Structure formats: structure tokens, C-alpha cells
Amino acid sequence: MMPYHRQGAYDGFDSIKEAMEYYKRCRKNHDFILSDDGAKHYDPRCAHCGKKLSEDDAPSGYRGNRCTYIAKAKKVAVFHYTCAWETTLAQVANMIDYV
């Protein structure tokens, strides 16, 4: 089974279940995109802000979703596009050693 697309940096899936099946033997985390149809059907809550994906108040150019398969926990964290960037930047900021 292959992701529904492989054009670019992210794999894409139509459902969380499909992604978990595809990554089940992976030992490192993977980022992917949940398709618009999958996001509408499933409508999960964002792991960062707690709102549903359909409750995205970002400007139209910044809408979308990003998901992370967490291999150690065998779970998926779903984020709004802007929340995914906030989470990533916070992780980078925490890695910087301030002197």
C-alpha cells in the first residue's frame, strides 16, 4: 500500500488508519498530510491548540493540516498548518543553548 501521493516532502494519506498501517514497522517519526476529504470525514482535534481541524481561523493561504506519526507511541498527532509551525519552532527554540 502506497500513500495517495508522494509529490514533495510529505507522504499523504486519506485516513489516519491508512497512515498507521503504512508506518506500523517504522522506528522513527514521520510527518505526513491528511487529505482534505480525510480531514473533513475524520475532523480530528489539533494536538497544539485543541480545536477541530474544521475550526481553522487562519487566512486561506495558511489552511491545511500536518500530521506526525509518533513511532514510539504508535500514535498520530494532527495539527493545523500554523500550529504545526508553532510546534516546530518551539522545538527548535528549546534546542538552542542560550549562553
Short mmCIF file of the C-alpha atoms (twelve columns), coordinates in Angstrom:
data_MODEL
# 
_entry.id   MODEL 
# 
loop_
_atom_site.group_PDB 
_atom_site.id 
_atom_site.type_symbol 
_atom_site.label_atom_id 
_atom_site.label_alt_id 
_atom_site.label_comp_id 
_atom_site.label_asym_id 
_atom_site.label_seq_id 
_atom_site.Cartn_x 
_atom_site.Cartn_y 
_atom_site.Cartn_z 
_atom_site.pdbx_PDB_model_num 
ATOM 1  C CA . MET A 1  0.000   0.000  0.000  1 
ATOM 2  C CA . MET A 2  1.439   3.368  -1.008 1 
ATOM 3  C CA . PRO A 3  0.457   6.828  0.205  1 
ATOM 4  C CA . TYR A 4  -2.041  8.598  -2.048 1 
ATOM 5  C CA . HIS A 5  0.703   10.925 -3.214 1 
ATOM 6  C CA . ARG A 6  4.460   11.271 -2.953 1 
ATOM 7  C CA . GLN A 7  4.919   14.630 -4.685 1 
ATOM 8  C CA . GLY A 8  7.136   16.659 -2.437 1 
ATOM 9  C CA . ALA A 9  8.483   16.369 1.065  1 
ATOM 10 C CA . TYR A 10 5.452   14.739 2.719  1 
ATOM 11 C CA . ASP A 11 3.598   11.475 2.252  1 
ATOM 12 C CA . GLY A 12 -0.159  11.868 2.044  1 
ATOM 13 C CA . PHE A 13 -2.982  9.647  3.245  1 
ATOM 14 C CA . ASP A 14 -6.773  9.593  3.096  1 
ATOM 15 C CA . SER A 15 -7.154  8.402  6.691  1 
ATOM 16 C CA . ILE A 16 -5.250  8.121  9.953  1 
ATOM 17 C CA . LYS A 17 -5.773  4.353  9.854  1 
ATOM 18 C CA . GLU A 18 -4.123  4.149  6.427  1 
ATOM 19 C CA . ALA A 19 -1.093  6.105  7.692  1 
ATOM 20 C CA . MET A 20 -0.749  3.952  10.804 1 
ATOM 21 C CA . GLU A 21 -0.861  0.799  8.684  1 
ATOM 22 C CA . TYR A 22 1.783   2.178  6.322  1 
ATOM 23 C CA . TYR A 23 4.152   3.269  9.124  1 
ATOM 24 C CA . LYS A 24 3.497   0.403  11.573 1 
ATOM 25 C CA . ARG A 25 7.004   -1.074 11.245 1 
ATOM 26 C CA . CYS A 26 8.822   2.280  11.329 1 
ATOM 27 C CA . ARG A 27 11.073  3.103  14.249 1 
ATOM 28 C CA . LYS A 28 11.335  6.835  13.672 1 
ATOM 29 C CA . ASN A 29 8.720   9.556  13.463 1 
ATOM 30 C CA . HIS A 30 7.241   10.554 10.112 1 
ATOM 31 C CA . ASP A 31 5.366   13.667 9.011  1 
ATOM 32 C CA . PHE A 32 2.518   13.387 6.531  1 
ATOM 33 C CA . ILE A 33 -0.503  15.237 5.205  1 
ATOM 34 C CA . LEU A 34 -4.058  14.057 5.737  1 
ATOM 35 C CA . SER A 35 -6.100  14.641 2.565  1 
ATOM 36 C CA . ASP A 36 -8.860  17.263 2.632  1 
ATOM 37 C CA . ASP A 37 -11.504 14.529 2.315  1 
ATOM 38 C CA . GLY A 38 -9.906  12.586 5.168  1 
ATOM 39 C CA . ALA A 39 -9.754  15.687 7.355  1 
ATOM 40 C CA . LYS A 40 -13.430 16.505 6.655  1 
ATOM 41 C CA . HIS A 41 -14.560 12.943 7.331  1 
ATOM 42 C CA . TYR A 42 -12.469 12.421 10.462 1 
ATOM 43 C CA . ASP A 43 -12.295 16.061 11.720 1 
ATOM 44 C CA . PRO A 44 -9.725  15.406 14.476 1 
ATOM 45 C CA . ARG A 45 -8.610  17.886 17.130 1 
ATOM 46 C CA . CYS A 46 -5.330  19.748 16.769 1 
ATOM 47 C CA . ALA A 47 -2.687  18.475 19.191 1 
ATOM 48 C CA . HIS A 48 -1.398  22.031 19.684 1 
ATOM 49 C CA . CYS A 49 -4.479  24.229 20.166 1 
ATOM 50 C CA . GLY A 50 -7.195  21.625 20.838 1 
ATOM 51 C CA . LYS A 51 -9.614  22.961 18.210 1 
ATOM 52 C CA . LYS A 52 -11.032 20.716 15.494 1 
ATOM 53 C CA . LEU A 53 -9.367  20.957 12.083 1 
ATOM 54 C CA . SER A 54 -12.587 22.420 10.667 1 
ATOM 55 C CA . GLU A 55 -12.279 25.309 13.176 1 
ATOM 56 C CA . ASP A 56 -9.190  26.756 11.486 1 
ATOM 57 C CA . ASP A 57 -9.276  30.557 11.677 1 
ATOM 58 C CA . ALA A 58 -6.044  31.072 9.715  1 
ATOM 59 C CA . PRO A 59 -6.085  33.010 6.426  1 
ATOM 60 C CA . SER A 60 -6.937  30.838 3.404  1 
ATOM 61 C CA . GLY A 61 -3.309  30.561 2.253  1 
ATOM 62 C CA . TYR A 62 -2.346  29.059 5.620  1 
ATOM 63 C CA . ARG A 63 -5.061  26.454 5.979  1 
ATOM 64 C CA . GLY A 64 -4.365  22.785 5.847  1 
ATOM 65 C CA . ASN A 65 -3.099  20.136 8.164  1 
ATOM 66 C CA . ARG A 66 0.050   18.324 9.056  1 
ATOM 67 C CA . CYS A 67 0.292   15.069 10.951 1 
ATOM 68 C CA . THR A 68 3.110   13.326 12.764 1 
ATOM 69 C CA . TYR A 69 3.268   9.590  13.265 1 
ATOM 70 C CA . ILE A 70 4.988   9.077  16.632 1 
ATOM 71 C CA . ALA A 71 6.687   5.707  16.250 1 
ATOM 72 C CA . LYS A 72 7.490   5.041  19.913 1 
ATOM 73 C CA . ALA A 73 3.860   5.570  20.967 1 
ATOM 74 C CA . LYS A 74 2.370   4.264  17.692 1 
ATOM 75 C CA . LYS A 75 0.040   7.271  17.625 1 
ATOM 76 C CA . VAL A 76 -0.665  10.181 15.307 1 
ATOM 77 C CA . ALA A 77 -0.675  13.856 16.282 1 
ATOM 78 C CA . VAL A 78 -2.700  16.099 13.954 1 
ATOM 79 C CA . PHE A 79 -2.046  19.848 13.660 1 
ATOM 80 C CA . HIS A 80 -3.431  22.863 11.840 1 
ATOM 81 C CA . TYR A 81 -0.828  24.147 9.379  1 
ATOM 82 C CA . THR A 82 0.074   27.180 11.513 1 
ATOM 83 C CA . CYS A 83 0.015   25.155 14.748 1 
ATOM 84 C CA . ALA A 84 2.467   22.681 13.195 1 
ATOM 85 C CA . TRP A 85 4.869   25.553 12.520 1 
ATOM 86 C CA . GLU A 86 4.441   26.929 16.047 1 
ATOM 87 C CA . THR A 87 5.230   23.484 17.473 1 
ATOM 88 C CA . THR A 88 8.272   23.049 15.220 1 
ATOM 89 C CA . LEU A 89 9.671   26.475 16.047 1 
ATOM 90 C CA . ALA A 90 9.159   25.864 19.774 1 
ATOM 91 C CA . GLN A 91 11.078  22.593 19.489 1 
ATOM 92 C CA . VAL A 92 13.924  24.380 17.687 1 
ATOM 93 C CA . ALA A 93 13.981  27.169 20.273 1 
ATOM 94 C CA . ASN A 94 14.250  24.599 23.067 1 
ATOM 95 C CA . MET A 95 17.274  23.001 21.370 1 
ATOM 96 C CA . ILE A 96 19.226  26.257 21.312 1 
ATOM 97 C CA . ASP A 97 21.618  26.539 24.228 1 
ATOM 98 C CA . TYR A 98 21.498  30.120 25.482 1 
ATOM 99 C CA . VAL A 99 24.821  31.321 26.877 1 
# 
